[in-house]
Amino acid sequence: MSGGASGDVCLVTGATGFIGSHLARRLHAEGYRVRCLVRATSDTSPLNGLDLELVRGDLTDRGSLSAAATGARFVLHCGALVSDWARIDEIARSNVGGTRNLLEAAVAASAERFVHFSSTDVYGYPGAAGVQEDYRPSGFSNWYSQTKLAAEAEVRRAERASELEVVIVRPATVYGPGSSEVVGELARAIRARQMLLIDGGRALAGLTYVENVVDVAILALRGAAAAGQAFNVTDGLPVTWRRFLDDLAAGLGFPPPRLSLPYAVAYGAACALEHGYRLLRATTGLTTPPLLSRQAVHVLGRNQDFSTRKARELLGWGPRVGYAAGLEATLAWLRDDYLPHASRATA
């Protein structure tokens, strides 16, 4: 596969989201022609100032995907419904059905390579050390993880049935400027003194700075050795949730969180809250998510420790942005952009 970027069209889904917007900016800087699939209701401000092609469409609308994929050499699939409280059919429609639809469009358009953004959640939160890409989970207890693994199965099915080259990228806990759904919510909870630690926050957070994830995607797009592979992505930091949350609190001038629950107690509470929430949602149309979910308990309470040997050996990758620089960039975004807007939204 040639490595030239000039004139190559990259279709990016989820480009208005956290990882997708960073990816679109990097592809643009690398000289690719970037086409972004955006919904009619999407906030495209994360892409402001870039000479990109915006195509209206939706992962659940096959017709819109066919038009978006036409002429694209590469497809980078960041779009997904990230939710730990939506119904299984809602999550599956986007994450599984949407991935299947996009793969069909990519094959029909004779795209060369499909880079699929998955998650280390597909391992089922084993809590083990150095989990490798061939790890097989024994079972799942939240729907999001199930749909991410099912989406990977769709990618492999398309790979077997066509000439499409595929690469699967599995980031752990991604942080950085723009992470409103993870870091932003953590910061809001810290500010409100509602942040809950699991087992004192001693589990490894599996932090991965967003630009380090994008580096893997760029290498996977170009590298011949990447075809057919899945890659874990984590910065390999010995940073626990307690340290990360303490560092966020200190950088923002808030007291550090100290409220903690044992894992088993937190998990039981999360199950009850999710069940009650879904009943209320079905009967009242409630949209505010529950305070605690099973997925949150898994992520905060189990070590997120994954091997990145494959990415290092096959791609020559290593985390380019260290923890100190990544944390400062994240804090600057929280102080200057996210929290001021969040305060106005909740005032």
Summary of the structure (lengths in Angstrom):
residues: 347
radius of gyration: 19.6
end to end distance: 53.2
largest distance: 55.1
contacts: 1145
relative contact order: 0.13
helix: 49%
strand: 14%
